[in-house]
Amino acid sequence: MAEHERPLEDDDVILAPEEQDEGARPDDRIDDERMDEENTLKREFVSSVEDALEAGETGAVYDLVEPLHPADVADLLELFDREERHQLAAAITDLMTSEVVAELNDYVREEMMEALPADAVAQIAEQLETDDAVQLIEDLDEDDQRAILAELEPEDRIAIQSALSYPEETAGRLMNREFVAVPEHITVGDLIDYLRDGRELPEDFFEVFIVDQRHHPVGTCNLSWILRTPRNIALGDVMKRDQTLIPAMLDQEEVALMFQKYGLISAAVVDEDGRLVGQMTVDDIVHIIAEEAGEDALLMSGAGEGDINEPIREAYSSRVRWLVANLGTALIASLIIAAFGAAIEKLVALAVLMPIVASIGGNAGTQTMAVTVRAIAMNQLTRSNTRRILTRELRVALLNGVTIAVLIGAATAVIFTPLLGAVIALAMVINVVTAGLAGVLVPVAFDRLDQDPAVASSVFVTMITDSMGFFAFLGLAVALQVV
């Protein structure tokens, strides 16, 4: 017997063979005939499901879908349009588990829940963890919410209503209300006995929260600590008193940053009085990080939700308003060009070259803006270091501007005239430096006004760089009497 092995004792837990094998190879399905090398559903498989649906062969549809993982079933549903999606759901009713519903895109889930009766939605909600059940219900109409809540068990109804009372995208709305909390006066042995009893425990948890008489968290114990500590040791002697507490009203983006900064697996959520009301776990944070990253990228482009399942009317409404705003800002640049119309008529080269100045300035501004928005989102740019970051970006902009100015200036001098080359070189430096300034100040201004810095920053930065590019180039051309 090796040194690290030991004889089995009476209270050792041995997994049955089927329990040991279950989920042992999560990547088995990657090699499945239904999945391609990128772990997405093959087009041939999707087509076969579609053909079976059209032929009305519900048995064949069920046989095709049954082996899929719940997440892949959700992906399959999202690939179909509304009518086919409902037909598919009807054909695989037994497979439409809570795990599948939890994995569905928000728009698809809302659409499918609206098509189901309240009691059916309530049955699905009761199988989900509280945070997933809240996601299932929160986007529905108030009348539908009330009907579904009325069908729930009182305990589940109270938990979901409590979550809905918090603002969207806060820890209180997203937290899981199923956690393990025990008093600090008990021993490790008492805790192990309580956990083995298994009554009213969540299915998955990583640590145990220790609370005082007022239900305020005073420490935590990882499960690994509990298993390695003698039974007679008091929890108060082994628990970790230094812990990260998350206010229930904290924005989800700030919660994600706390998890990243402190390397958390789970954390206690407390109300205004400091009482333990829930927990956030790392699986929730993964979803938040992905959601926030995608949201910022889409907001910077003015694309709204940017979801391919978003209804056409909502997609149109969210995008067109920023295009209208962009039209207004573009008119400013057009007015600057019009003011120098006489100079452009005399020298066609100005019309040929001025888009280059505006284009390079716009790209430089977009680069700086993207860096700034990310820094704000990651709490790397704060009031205490704004000036330093601004100085840094201006230095980068100056170096970039000079480099591009030398290249375009030399080419213009050869093709046209040395004076015009000097004009476009100087205009390029001015516009790229302006782009660096705007790329920092515009997002920072949004942030200081308590607005999302990603919102339409690109519209304003583009306006500034286009306007300055045209004004600097045409203005210098006139001032230096190029025409």
Solvent accessible surface area in square Angstrom, and as a share of the most:
residue,aa,sasa,rsa
1,M,173,0.77
2,A,47,0.37
3,E,180,0.81
4,H,159,0.71
5,E,90,0.41
6,R,139,0.51
7,P,97,0.61
8,L,127,0.63
9,E,109,0.49
10,D,153,0.79
11,D,78,0.41
12,D,42,0.22
13,V,131,0.75
14,I,121,0.61
15,L,93,0.46
16,A,35,0.27
17,P,95,0.60
18,E,118,0.53
19,E,92,0.41
20,Q,101,0.45
21,D,102,0.53
22,E,140,0.63
23,G,63,0.61
24,A,64,0.50
25,R,154,0.56
26,P,103,0.65
27,D,73,0.38
28,D,65,0.34
29,R,74,0.27
30,I,61,0.31
31,D,121,0.63
32,D,44,0.23
33,E,131,0.59
34,R,37,0.13
35,M,5,0.02
36,D,35,0.18
37,E,151,0.68
38,E,132,0.59
39,N,53,0.27
40,T,71,0.41
41,L,21,0.11
42,K,67,0.28
43,R,199,0.72
44,E,121,0.54
45,F,15,0.06
46,V,24,0.14
47,S,46,0.30
48,S,42,0.27
49,V,0,0.00
50,E,56,0.25
51,D,87,0.45
52,A,8,0.06
53,L,20,0.10
54,E,131,0.59
55,A,67,0.52
56,G,54,0.52
57,E,94,0.42
58,T,78,0.45
59,G,46,0.44
60,A,38,0.30
61,V,0,0.00
62,Y,67,0.25
63,D,100,0.52
64,L,48,0.24
65,V,0,0.00
66,E,89,0.40
67,P,70,0.44
68,L,20,0.10
69,H,86,0.39
70,P,41,0.26
71,A,25,0.19
72,D,6,0.03
73,V,5,0.03
74,A,1,0.00
75,D,70,0.36
76,L,0,0.00
77,L,0,0.00
78,E,42,0.19
79,L,107,0.53
80,F,10,0.04
81,D,87,0.45
82,R,139,0.51
83,E,122,0.54
84,E,37,0.17
85,R,14,0.05
86,H,58,0.26
87,Q,81,0.36
88,L,0,0.00
89,A,17,0.13
90,A,76,0.59
91,A,14,0.11
92,I,0,0.00
93,T,92,0.53
94,D,112,0.58
95,L,31,0.16
96,M,33,0.15
97,T,51,0.30
98,S,8,0.05
99,E,97,0.44
100,V,2,0.01
101,V,0,0.00
102,A,35,0.27
103,E,90,0.40
104,L,6,0.03
105,N,32,0.17
106,D,73,0.38
107,Y,45,0.17
108,V,1,0.00
109,R,11,0.04
110,E,48,0.22
111,E,27,0.12
112,M,10,0.04
113,M,4,0.02
114,E,82,0.37
115,A,58,0.45
116,L,72,0.36
117,P,83,0.52
118,A,29,0.23
119,D,68,0.35
120,A,28,0.22
121,V,1,0.01
122,A,3,0.02
123,Q,113,0.50
124,I,22,0.11
125,A,3,0.03
126,E,68,0.31
127,Q,118,0.52
128,L,23,0.11
129,E,63,0.28
130,T,13,0.08
131,D,13,0.07
132,D,45,0.23
133,A,2,0.02
134,V,2,0.01
135,Q,65,0.29
136,L,3,0.02
137,I,0,0.00
138,E,40,0.18
139,D,63,0.33
140,L,9,0.04
141,D,89,0.46
142,E,124,0.55
143,D,94,0.49
144,D,52,0.27
145,Q,31,0.14
146,R,142,0.52
147,A,45,0.35
148,I,4,0.02
149,L,15,0.07
150,A,74,0.58
151,E,91,0.41
152,L,7,0.04
153,E,105,0.47
154,P,76,0.48
155,E,141,0.63
156,D,50,0.26
157,R,66,0.24
158,I,116,0.59
159,A,25,0.19
160,I,4,0.02
161,Q,85,0.38
162,S,46,0.30
163,A,0,0.00
164,L,39,0.20
165,S,89,0.57
166,Y,40,0.15
167,P,64,0.40
168,E,112,0.50
169,E,61,0.27
170,T,11,0.06
171,A,0,0.00
172,G,0,0.00
173,R,23,0.08
174,L,28,0.14
175,M,2,0.01
176,N,12,0.06
177,R,39,0.14
178,E,69,0.31
179,F,45,0.19
180,V,2,0.01
181,A,29,0.23
182,V,6,0.04
183,P,55,0.35
184,E,58,0.26
185,H,146,0.65
186,I,27,0.14
187,T,41,0.24
188,V,0,0.00
189,G,3,0.03
190,D,71,0.37
191,L,0,0.00
192,I,22,0.11
193,D,70,0.36
194,Y,93,0.35
195,L,33,0.17
196,R,142,0.52
197,D,74,0.38
198,G,40,0.38
199,R,177,0.65
200,E,176,0.79
201,L,38,0.19
202,P,15,0.09
203,E,166,0.74
204,D,103,0.53
205,F,37,0.15
206,F,90,0.38
207,E,18,0.08
208,V,0,0.00
209,F,1,0.00
210,I,0,0.00
211,V,10,0.06
212,D,36,0.19
213,Q,190,0.85
214,R,162,0.59
215,H,71,0.32
216,H,39,0.18
217,P,14,0.09
218,V,38,0.22
219,G,0,0.00
220,T,9,0.05
221,C,0,0.00
222,N,55,0.28
223,L,53,0.26
224,S,54,0.35
225,W,68,0.24
226,I,2,0.01
227,L,137,0.68
228,R,184,0.67
229,T,24,0.14
230,P,85,0.53
231,R,121,0.44
232,N,121,0.62
233,I,59,0.30
234,A,35,0.27
235,L,0,0.00
236,G,18,0.17
237,D,117,0.61
238,V,39,0.22
239,M,16,0.07
240,K,102,0.43
241,R,142,0.52
242,D,113,0.59
243,Q,42,0.18
244,T,29,0.17
245,L,68,0.34
246,I,0,0.00
247,P,65,0.41
248,A,4,0.03
249,M,99,0.44
250,L,43,0.22
251,D,59,0.31
252,Q,3,0.01
253,E,45,0.20
254,E,63,0.28
255,V,0,0.00
256,A,7,0.06
257,L,21,0.11
258,M,41,0.18
259,F,7,0.03
260,Q,108,0.48
261,K,150,0.64
262,Y,118,0.45
263,G,63,0.60
264,L,33,0.17
265,I,93,0.47
266,S,8,0.05
267,A,4,0.03
268,A,1,0.01
269,V,0,0.00
270,V,14,0.08
271,D,29,0.15
272,E,162,0.73
273,D,87,0.45
274,G,25,0.24
275,R,106,0.39
276,L,6,0.03
277,V,39,0.22
278,G,0,0.00
279,Q,3,0.01
280,M,0,0.00
281,T,12,0.07
282,V,55,0.31
283,D,81,0.42
284,D,23,0.12
285,I,4,0.02
286,V,91,0.53
287,H,125,0.56
288,I,7,0.04
289,I,88,0.44
290,A,69,0.53
291,E,83,0.37
292,E,15,0.07
293,A,63,0.49
294,G,32,0.31
295,E,54,0.24
296,D,22,0.12
297,A,60,0.47
298,L,52,0.26
299,L,39,0.19
300,M,36,0.16
301,S,77,0.50
302,G,6,0.06
303,A,21,0.16
304,G,16,0.15
305,E,107,0.48
306,G,27,0.26
307,D,36,0.19
308,I,171,0.87
309,N,36,0.19
310,E,14,0.06
311,P,62,0.39
312,I,155,0.79
313,R,201,0.73
314,E,84,0.38
315,A,15,0.12
316,Y,138,0.53
317,S,54,0.35
318,S,12,0.08
319,R,111,0.41
320,V,47,0.27
321,R,135,0.49
322,W,61,0.21
323,L,114,0.57
324,V,94,0.54
325,A,39,0.31
326,N,60,0.31
327,L,112,0.56
328,G,36,0.35
329,T,15,0.09
330,A,49,0.38
331,L,100,0.50
332,I,77,0.39
333,A,9,0.07
334,S,56,0.36
335,L,126,0.63
336,I,33,0.17
337,I,46,0.23
338,A,72,0.56
339,A,82,0.64
340,F,35,0.15
341,G,25,0.24
342,A,70,0.55
343,A,10,0.08
344,I,29,0.14
345,E,144,0.65
346,K,152,0.65
347,L,52,0.26
348,V,104,0.60
349,A,7,0.06
350,L,0,0.00
351,A,39,0.30
352,V,84,0.48
353,L,10,0.05
354,M,19,0.08
355,P,70,0.44
356,I,63,0.32
357,V,0,0.00
358,A,8,0.06
359,S,61,0.39
360,I,52,0.26
361,G,0,0.00
362,G,15,0.14
363,N,87,0.45
364,A,16,0.13
365,G,0,0.00
366,T,66,0.39
367,Q,116,0.52
368,T,13,0.07
369,M,2,0.01
370,A,40,0.31
371,V,80,0.46
372,T,1,0.01
373,V,7,0.04
374,R,139,0.51
375,A,12,0.09
376,I,18,0.09
377,A,22,0.17
378,M,56,0.25
379,N,78,0.40
380,Q,98,0.44
381,L,8,0.04
382,T,58,0.33
383,R,178,0.65
384,S,110,0.71
385,N,26,0.13
386,T,22,0.13
387,R,203,0.74
388,R,150,0.55
389,I,27,0.14
390,L,36,0.18
391,T,60,0.35
392,R,127,0.46
393,E,10,0.04
394,L,53,0.26
395,R,166,0.61
396,V,61,0.35
397,A,7,0.05
398,L,89,0.44
399,L,126,0.63
400,N,63,0.33
401,G,0,0.00
402,V,70,0.40
403,T,79,0.46
404,I,55,0.28
405,A,5,0.04
406,V,96,0.55
407,L,116,0.58
408,I,28,0.14
409,G,8,0.08
410,A,56,0.44
411,A,46,0.35
412,T,2,0.01
413,A,32,0.25
414,V,128,0.74
415,I,124,0.63
416,F,80,0.33
417,T,66,0.38
418,P,103,0.64
419,L,81,0.40
420,L,2,0.01
421,G,3,0.03
422,A,57,0.44
423,V,0,0.00
424,I,0,0.00
425,A,21,0.16
426,L,85,0.42
427,A,0,0.00
428,M,0,0.00
429,V,31,0.18
430,I,61,0.31
431,N,0,0.00
432,V,1,0.01
433,V,43,0.25
434,T,25,0.14
435,A,0,0.00
436,G,1,0.01
437,L,67,0.33
438,A,6,0.05
439,G,0,0.00
440,V,0,0.00
441,L,76,0.38
442,V,18,0.10
443,P,0,0.00
444,V,11,0.07
445,A,48,0.37
446,F,40,0.17
447,D,47,0.24
448,R,71,0.26
449,L,129,0.64
450,D,132,0.69
451,Q,101,0.45
452,D,51,0.26
453,P,17,0.11
454,A,0,0.00
455,V,38,0.22
456,A,1,0.01
457,S,0,0.00
458,S,26,0.17
459,V,14,0.08
460,F,79,0.33
461,V,2,0.01
462,T,51,0.29
463,M,46,0.21
464,I,54,0.27
465,T,0,0.00
466,D,37,0.19
467,S,16,0.10
468,M,63,0.28
469,G,0,0.00
470,F,23,0.10
471,F,112,0.47
472,A,8,0.06
473,F,0,0.00
474,L,0,0.00
475,G,19,0.18
476,L,35,0.18
477,A,0,0.00
478,V,69,0.40
479,A,74,0.57
480,L,83,0.41
481,Q,146,0.65
482,V,29,0.17
483,V,61,0.35
